Amino acid sequence: MDINIDIPFRLNFNNLDGETQEKLMQQSKHEVEQRFGAEIKTYAQENDLDYGQLLEEEAIKNLYNHKFKFTV
């Protein structure tokens, strides 16, 4: 039986510096914006909220839903 688990992020454990973390955050923001951007914009406008702040919060939540593979 073959089990294939898709791991979208492969990280080197020795390279978790700020630049790498920012790159992950930007990728997550892009993914969230592609999936839910219109809904988040509408919600922000209806509730007089900052779209950028909402996008960042959702991007952080999105990162918790990913699987990571670390190499040493």
Distance bins in CASP14 RR format, pairs under 12 A and 6 or more apart:
PFRMAT RR
TARGET T0000
AUTHOR 0000-0000-0000
RMODE 2
METHOD distances of the structure
MODEL  1
5 66 0 0 0 0 0 1 0 0 0 0 0
5 67 1 0 0 1 0 0 0 0 0 0 0
5 68 0 0 0 0 0 1 0 0 0 0 0
5 69 0 0 0 0 1 0 0 0 0 0 0
6 66 0 0 0 0 0 1 0 0 0 0 0
6 67 1 0 0 1 0 0 0 0 0 0 0
6 68 0 0 0 0 0 1 0 0 0 0 0
6 69 0 0 0 0 0 1 0 0 0 0 0
7 66 0 0 0 0 1 0 0 0 0 0 0
7 67 1 0 1 0 0 0 0 0 0 0 0
7 68 1 0 0 1 0 0 0 0 0 0 0
7 69 1 0 1 0 0 0 0 0 0 0 0
7 70 0 0 0 0 0 1 0 0 0 0 0
7 71 0 0 0 0 0 1 0 0 0 0 0
8 24 0 0 0 0 0 1 0 0 0 0 0
8 27 0 0 0 0 1 0 0 0 0 0 0
8 28 0 0 0 0 0 1 0 0 0 0 0
8 31 0 0 0 0 1 0 0 0 0 0 0
8 62 0 0 0 0 0 1 0 0 0 0 0
8 63 0 0 0 0 0 1 0 0 0 0 0
8 65 0 0 0 0 0 1 0 0 0 0 0
8 66 1 0 1 0 0 0 0 0 0 0 0
8 67 1 0 0 1 0 0 0 0 0 0 0
8 68 0 0 0 0 1 0 0 0 0 0 0
8 69 0 0 0 0 1 0 0 0 0 0 0
9 16 0 0 0 0 0 1 0 0 0 0 0
9 20 0 0 0 0 0 1 0 0 0 0 0
9 21 0 0 0 0 0 1 0 0 0 0 0
9 23 0 0 0 0 0 1 0 0 0 0 0
9 24 1 0 0 1 0 0 0 0 0 0 0
9 25 0 0 0 0 0 1 0 0 0 0 0
9 27 0 0 0 0 1 0 0 0 0 0 0
9 28 0 0 0 0 1 0 0 0 0 0 0
9 31 0 0 0 0 0 1 0 0 0 0 0
9 62 0 0 0 0 0 1 0 0 0 0 0
9 63 0 0 0 0 1 0 0 0 0 0 0
9 65 0 0 0 0 0 1 0 0 0 0 0
9 66 1 0 1 0 0 0 0 0 0 0 0
9 67 1 0 0 1 0 0 0 0 0 0 0
9 68 1 0 1 0 0 0 0 0 0 0 0
9 69 1 0 0 1 0 0 0 0 0 0 0
9 70 0 0 0 0 1 0 0 0 0 0 0
9 71 0 0 0 0 0 1 0 0 0 0 0
10 20 0 0 0 0 0 1 0 0 0 0 0
10 24 0 0 0 0 0 1 0 0 0 0 0
10 66 0 0 0 0 0 1 0 0 0 0 0
10 67 0 0 0 0 1 0 0 0 0 0 0
10 68 1 0 0 1 0 0 0 0 0 0 0
10 69 1 0 1 0 0 0 0 0 0 0 0
10 70 0 0 0 0 1 0 0 0 0 0 0
10 71 1 0 0 1 0 0 0 0 0 0 0
11 17 0 0 0 0 0 1 0 0 0 0 0
11 20 1 0 0 1 0 0 0 0 0 0 0
11 21 0 0 0 0 1 0 0 0 0 0 0
11 23 0 0 0 0 0 1 0 0 0 0 0
11 24 0 0 0 0 1 0 0 0 0 0 0
11 27 0 0 0 0 0 1 0 0 0 0 0
11 63 0 0 0 0 0 1 0 0 0 0 0
11 66 0 0 0 0 0 1 0 0 0 0 0
11 67 0 0 0 0 0 1 0 0 0 0 0
11 68 1 0 1 0 0 0 0 0 0 0 0
11 69 1 0 0 1 0 0 0 0 0 0 0
11 70 1 0 1 0 0 0 0 0 0 0 0
11 71 1 0 0 1 0 0 0 0 0 0 0
11 72 0 0 0 0 0 1 0 0 0 0 0
12 20 0 0 0 0 1 0 0 0 0 0 0
12 68 0 0 0 0 0 1 0 0 0 0 0
12 69 0 0 0 0 0 1 0 0 0 0 0
12 70 1 0 0 1 0 0 0 0 0 0 0
12 71 1 0 1 0 0 0 0 0 0 0 0
12 72 1 0 0 1 0 0 0 0 0 0 0
13 20 0 0 0 0 0 1 0 0 0 0 0
13 68 0 0 0 0 0 1 0 0 0 0 0
13 69 0 0 0 0 0 1 0 0 0 0 0
13 70 1 0 1 0 0 0 0 0 0 0 0
13 71 1 0 0 1 0 0 0 0 0 0 0
13 72 1 0 1 0 0 0 0 0 0 0 0
14 20 0 0 0 0 0 1 0 0 0 0 0
14 70 0 0 0 0 1 0 0 0 0 0 0
14 71 0 0 0 0 1 0 0 0 0 0 0
14 72 1 0 0 1 0 0 0 0 0 0 0
15 21 0 0 0 0 0 1 0 0 0 0 0
15 23 0 0 0 0 0 1 0 0 0 0 0
15 24 0 0 0 0 0 1 0 0 0 0 0
15 70 0 0 0 0 0 1 0 0 0 0 0
15 71 0 0 0 0 1 0 0 0 0 0 0
15 72 0 0 0 0 0 1 0 0 0 0 0
16 22 0 0 0 0 0 1 0 0 0 0 0
16 23 0 0 0 0 0 1 0 0 0 0 0
16 24 0 0 0 0 1 0 0 0 0 0 0
16 68 0 0 0 0 0 1 0 0 0 0 0
16 70 0 0 0 0 1 0 0 0 0 0 0
16 71 0 0 0 0 0 1 0 0 0 0 0
16 72 0 0 0 0 0 1 0 0 0 0 0
17 23 0 0 0 0 1 0 0 0 0 0 0
17 24 0 0 0 0 0 1 0 0 0 0 0
18 24 0 0 0 0 1 0 0 0 0 0 0
18 25 0 0 0 0 1 0 0 0 0 0 0
18 26 0 0 0 0 0 1 0 0 0 0 0
19 25 0 0 0 0 0 1 0 0 0 0 0
19 26 0 0 0 0 0 1 0 0 0 0 0
20 26 0 0 0 0 0 1 0 0 0 0 0
20 27 0 0 0 0 0 1 0 0 0 0 0
20 68 0 0 0 0 0 1 0 0 0 0 0
20 70 0 0 0 0 0 1 0 0 0 0 0
21 27 0 0 0 0 0 1 0 0 0 0 0
21 28 0 0 0 0 0 1 0 0 0 0 0
21 59 0 0 0 0 0 1 0 0 0 0 0
21 60 0 0 0 0 0 1 0 0 0 0 0
21 63 0 0 0 0 1 0 0 0 0 0 0
22 28 0 0 0 0 0 1 0 0 0 0 0
22 29 0 0 0 0 0 1 0 0 0 0 0
22 56 0 0 0 0 0 1 0 0 0 0 0
22 59 0 0 0 0 0 1 0 0 0 0 0
23 29 0 0 0 0 0 1 0 0 0 0 0
23 30 0 0 0 0 0 1 0 0 0 0 0
23 63 0 0 0 0 0 1 0 0 0 0 0
24 30 0 0 0 0 0 1 0 0 0 0 0
24 31 0 0 0 0 0 1 0 0 0 0 0
24 59 0 0 0 0 1 0 0 0 0 0 0
24 60 0 0 0 0 0 1 0 0 0 0 0
24 62 0 0 0 0 0 1 0 0 0 0 0
24 63 1 0 0 1 0 0 0 0 0 0 0
24 64 0 0 0 0 0 1 0 0 0 0 0
24 66 0 0 0 0 1 0 0 0 0 0 0
24 68 0 0 0 0 1 0 0 0 0 0 0
25 31 0 0 0 0 0 1 0 0 0 0 0
25 32 0 0 0 0 0 1 0 0 0 0 0
25 55 0 0 0 0 0 1 0 0 0 0 0
25 56 1 0 0 1 0 0 0 0 0 0 0
25 57 0 0 0 0 0 1 0 0 0 0 0
25 58 0 0 0 0 0 1 0 0 0 0 0
25 59 1 0 0 1 0 0 0 0 0 0 0
25 60 1 0 0 1 0 0 0 0 0 0 0
25 61 0 0 0 0 0 1 0 0 0 0 0
25 62 0 0 0 0 1 0 0 0 0 0 0
25 63 1 0 0 1 0 0 0 0 0 0 0
25 66 0 0 0 0 0 1 0 0 0 0 0
26 32 0 0 0 0 0 1 0 0 0 0 0
26 33 0 0 0 0 0 1 0 0 0 0 0
26 55 0 0 0 0 0 1 0 0 0 0 0
26 56 0 0 0 0 0 1 0 0 0 0 0
26 59 0 0 0 0 1 0 0 0 0 0 0
26 62 0 0 0 0 0 1 0 0 0 0 0
26 63 0 0 0 0 0 1 0 0 0 0 0
27 33 0 0 0 0 0 1 0 0 0 0 0
27 34 0 0 0 0 0 1 0 0 0 0 0
27 59 0 0 0 0 1 0 0 0 0 0 0
27 62 0 0 0 0 1 0 0 0 0 0 0
27 63 0 0 0 0 1 0 0 0 0 0 0
27 66 0 0 0 0 1 0 0 0 0 0 0
28 34 0 0 0 0 0 1 0 0 0 0 0
28 35 0 0 0 0 0 1 0 0 0 0 0
28 36 0 0 0 0 0 1 0 0 0 0 0
28 55 0 0 0 0 1 0 0 0 0 0 0
28 56 0 0 0 0 1 0 0 0 0 0 0
28 57 0 0 0 0 0 1 0 0 0 0 0
28 58 0 0 0 0 1 0 0 0 0 0 0
28 59 1 0 1 0 0 0 0 0 0 0 0
28 60 1 0 0 1 0 0 0 0 0 0 0
28 61 0 0 0 0 1 0 0 0 0 0 0
28 62 1 0 1 0 0 0 0 0 0 0 0
28 63 1 0 1 0 0 0 0 0 0 0 0
28 64 0 0 0 0 1 0 0 0 0 0 0
28 65 0 0 0 0 1 0 0 0 0 0 0
28 66 1 0 0 1 0 0 0 0 0 0 0
28 68 0 0 0 0 0 1 0 0 0 0 0
29 35 0 0 0 0 0 1 0 0 0 0 0
29 36 0 0 0 0 0 1 0 0 0 0 0
29 37 0 0 0 0 0 1 0 0 0 0 0
29 40 0 0 0 0 0 1 0 0 0 0 0
29 51 0 0 0 0 0 1 0 0 0 0 0
29 52 0 0 0 0 1 0 0 0 0 0 0
29 53 0 0 0 0 0 1 0 0 0 0 0
29 54 0 0 0 0 0 1 0 0 0 0 0
29 55 1 0 1 0 0 0 0 0 0 0 0
29 56 1 0 0 1 0 0 0 0 0 0 0
29 57 0 0 0 0 0 1 0 0 0 0 0
29 58 0 0 0 0 1 0 0 0 0 0 0
29 59 1 0 1 0 0 0 0 0 0 0 0
29 60 0 0 0 0 1 0 0 0 0 0 0
29 61 0 0 0 0 0 1 0 0 0 0 0
29 62 0 0 0 0 1 0 0 0 0 0 0
29 63 0 0 0 0 1 0 0 0 0 0 0
30 36 0 0 0 0 0 1 0 0 0 0 0
30 37 0 0 0 0 0 1 0 0 0 0 0
30 55 0 0 0 0 1 0 0 0 0 0 0
30 58 0 0 0 0 0 1 0 0 0 0 0
30 59 0 0 0 0 1 0 0 0 0 0 0
30 62 0 0 0 0 0 1 0 0 0 0 0
31 37 0 0 0 0 0 1 0 0 0 0 0
31 55 0 0 0 0 0 1 0 0 0 0 0
31 58 0 0 0 0 1 0 0 0 0 0 0
31 59 1 0 0 1 0 0 0 0 0 0 0
31 61 0 0 0 0 0 1 0 0 0 0 0
31 62 1 0 0 1 0 0 0 0 0 0 0
31 63 0 0 0 0 1 0 0 0 0 0 0
31 65 0 0 0 0 1 0 0 0 0 0 0
31 66 0 0 0 0 1 0 0 0 0 0 0
32 38 0 0 0 0 0 1 0 0 0 0 0
32 39 0 0 0 0 0 1 0 0 0 0 0
32 40 1 0 0 1 0 0 0 0 0 0 0
32 41 0 0 0 0 0 1 0 0 0 0 0
32 51 0 0 0 0 0 1 0 0 0 0 0
32 52 0 0 0 0 0 1 0 0 0 0 0
32 54 0 0 0 0 1 0 0 0 0 0 0
32 55 1 0 0 1 0 0 0 0 0 0 0
32 56 0 0 0 0 1 0 0 0 0 0 0
32 57 0 0 0 0 1 0 0 0 0 0 0
32 58 1 0 1 0 0 0 0 0 0 0 0
32 59 1 0 1 0 0 0 0 0 0 0 0
32 60 0 0 0 0 1 0 0 0 0 0 0
32 61 0 0 0 0 1 0 0 0 0 0 0
32 62 1 0 1 0 0 0 0 0 0 0 0
32 63 0 0 0 0 1 0 0 0 0 0 0
32 65 0 0 0 0 0 1 0 0 0 0 0
32 66 0 0 0 0 0 1 0 0 0 0 0
33 39 0 0 0 0 0 1 0 0 0 0 0
33 40 1 0 0 1 0 0 0 0 0 0 0
33 41 0 0 0 0 1 0 0 0 0 0 0
33 51 0 0 0 0 1 0 0 0 0 0 0
33 52 0 0 0 0 1 0 0 0 0 0 0
33 54 0 0 0 0 0 1 0 0 0 0 0
33 55 1 0 0 1 0 0 0 0 0 0 0
33 56 0 0 0 0 0 1 0 0 0 0 0
33 58 0 0 0 0 1 0 0 0 0 0 0
33 59 0 0 0 0 1 0 0 0 0 0 0
33 62 0 0 0 0 0 1 0 0 0 0 0
34 40 0 0 0 0 0 1 0 0 0 0 0
34 55 0 0 0 0 0 1 0 0 0 0 0
34 58 0 0 0 0 0 1 0 0 0 0 0
34 59 0 0 0 0 0 1 0 0 0 0 0
34 62 0 0 0 0 0 1 0 0 0 0 0
35 55 0 0 0 0 0 1 0 0 0 0 0
35 58 0 0 0 0 1 0 0 0 0 0 0
35 59 0 0 0 0 0 1 0 0 0 0 0
35 62 0 0 0 0 1 0 0 0 0 0 0
35 65 0 0 0 0 0 1 0 0 0 0 0
36 42 0 0 0 0 0 1 0 0 0 0 0
36 43 0 0 0 0 1 0 0 0 0 0 0
36 44 0 0 0 0 0 1 0 0 0 0 0
36 51 0 0 0 0 0 1 0 0 0 0 0
36 54 0 0 0 0 1 0 0 0 0 0 0
36 55 0 0 0 0 1 0 0 0 0 0 0
36 57 0 0 0 0 0 1 0 0 0 0 0
36 58 1 0 0 1 0 0 0 0 0 0 0
36 59 0 0 0 0 0 1 0 0 0 0 0
36 61 0 0 0 0 0 1 0 0 0 0 0
36 62 0 0 0 0 1 0 0 0 0 0 0
37 43 0 0 0 0 1 0 0 0 0 0 0
37 44 0 0 0 0 1 0 0 0 0 0 0
37 45 0 0 0 0 0 1 0 0 0 0 0
37 51 0 0 0 0 1 0 0 0 0 0 0
37 52 0 0 0 0 0 1 0 0 0 0 0
37 54 0 0 0 0 1 0 0 0 0 0 0
37 55 1 0 0 1 0 0 0 0 0 0 0
37 58 0 0 0 0 1 0 0 0 0 0 0
37 59 0 0 0 0 0 1 0 0 0 0 0
38 44 0 0 0 0 0 1 0 0 0 0 0
38 45 0 0 0 0 0 1 0 0 0 0 0
38 51 0 0 0 0 0 1 0 0 0 0 0
38 55 0 0 0 0 0 1 0 0 0 0 0
39 45 0 0 0 0 0 1 0 0 0 0 0
39 46 0 0 0 0 0 1 0 0 0 0 0
39 51 0 0 0 0 0 1 0 0 0 0 0
39 54 0 0 0 0 0 1 0 0 0 0 0
39 55 0 0 0 0 0 1 0 0 0 0 0
39 58 0 0 0 0 1 0 0 0 0 0 0
40 46 0 0 0 0 0 1 0 0 0 0 0
40 47 0 0 0 0 0 1 0 0 0 0 0
40 49 0 0 0 0 1 0 0 0 0 0 0
40 50 0 0 0 0 0 1 0 0 0 0 0
40 51 1 0 0 1 0 0 0 0 0 0 0
40 52 0 0 0 0 1 0 0 0 0 0 0
40 53 0 0 0 0 0 1 0 0 0 0 0
40 54 1 0 1 0 0 0 0 0 0 0 0
40 55 1 0 0 1 0 0 0 0 0 0 0
40 56 0 0 0 0 0 1 0 0 0 0 0
40 57 0 0 0 0 1 0 0 0 0 0 0
40 58 1 0 0 1 0 0 0 0 0 0 0
40 59 0 0 0 0 0 1 0 0 0 0 0
40 61 0 0 0 0 0 1 0 0 0 0 0
40 62 0 0 0 0 0 1 0 0 0 0 0
41 47 0 0 0 0 0 1 0 0 0 0 0
41 49 0 0 0 0 0 1 0 0 0 0 0
41 50 0 0 0 0 0 1 0 0 0 0 0
41 51 1 0 1 0 0 0 0 0 0 0 0
41 52 0 0 0 0 1 0 0 0 0 0 0
41 54 0 0 0 0 1 0 0 0 0 0 0
41 55 0 0 0 0 1 0 0 0 0 0 0
41 58 0 0 0 0 0 1 0 0 0 0 0
42 49 0 0 0 0 0 1 0 0 0 0 0
42 51 0 0 0 0 1 0 0 0 0 0 0
42 54 0 0 0 0 0 1 0 0 0 0 0
43 49 1 0 0 1 0 0 0 0 0 0 0
43 50 0 0 0 0 0 1 0 0 0 0 0
43 51 0 0 0 0 1 0 0 0 0 0 0
43 52 0 0 0 0 0 1 0 0 0 0 0
43 53 0 0 0 0 0 1 0 0 0 0 0
43 54 1 0 0 1 0 0 0 0 0 0 0
43 55 0 0 0 0 0 1 0 0 0 0 0
43 57 0 0 0 0 0 1 0 0 0 0 0
43 58 0 0 0 0 0 1 0 0 0 0 0
44 50 1 0 0 1 0 0 0 0 0 0 0
44 51 1 0 1 0 0 0 0 0 0 0 0
44 52 1 0 0 1 0 0 0 0 0 0 0
44 53 0 0 0 0 1 0 0 0 0 0 0
44 54 1 0 1 0 0 0 0 0 0 0 0
44 55 0 0 0 0 1 0 0 0 0 0 0
44 56 0 0 0 0 0 1 0 0 0 0 0
44 57 0 0 0 0 0 1 0 0 0 0 0
44 58 0 0 0 0 0 1 0 0 0 0 0
45 51 1 0 0 1 0 0 0 0 0 0 0
45 54 0 0 0 0 0 1 0 0 0 0 0
46 54 0 0 0 0 0 1 0 0 0 0 0
47 53 0 0 0 0 0 1 0 0 0 0 0
47 54 0 0 0 0 1 0 0 0 0 0 0
48 54 0 0 0 0 0 1 0 0 0 0 0
49 55 0 0 0 0 0 1 0 0 0 0 0
49 56 0 0 0 0 0 1 0 0 0 0 0
49 57 0 0 0 0 0 1 0 0 0 0 0
49 58 0 0 0 0 0 1 0 0 0 0 0
50 56 0 0 0 0 1 0 0 0 0 0 0
50 57 0 0 0 0 1 0 0 0 0 0 0
51 57 0 0 0 0 0 1 0 0 0 0 0
51 58 0 0 0 0 0 1 0 0 0 0 0
52 58 0 0 0 0 1 0 0 0 0 0 0
52 59 0 0 0 0 1 0 0 0 0 0 0
53 59 0 0 0 0 0 1 0 0 0 0 0
53 60 0 0 0 0 0 1 0 0 0 0 0
54 60 0 0 0 0 0 1 0 0 0 0 0
54 61 0 0 0 0 0 1 0 0 0 0 0
55 61 0 0 0 0 0 1 0 0 0 0 0
55 62 0 0 0 0 0 1 0 0 0 0 0
56 62 0 0 0 0 0 1 0 0 0 0 0
56 63 0 0 0 0 0 1 0 0 0 0 0
57 63 0 0 0 0 0 1 0 0 0 0 0
57 64 0 0 0 0 0 1 0 0 0 0 0
58 64 0 0 0 0 0 1 0 0 0 0 0
58 65 0 0 0 0 0 1 0 0 0 0 0
59 65 0 0 0 0 0 1 0 0 0 0 0
59 66 0 0 0 0 0 1 0 0 0 0 0
60 66 0 0 0 0 0 1 0 0 0 0 0
END
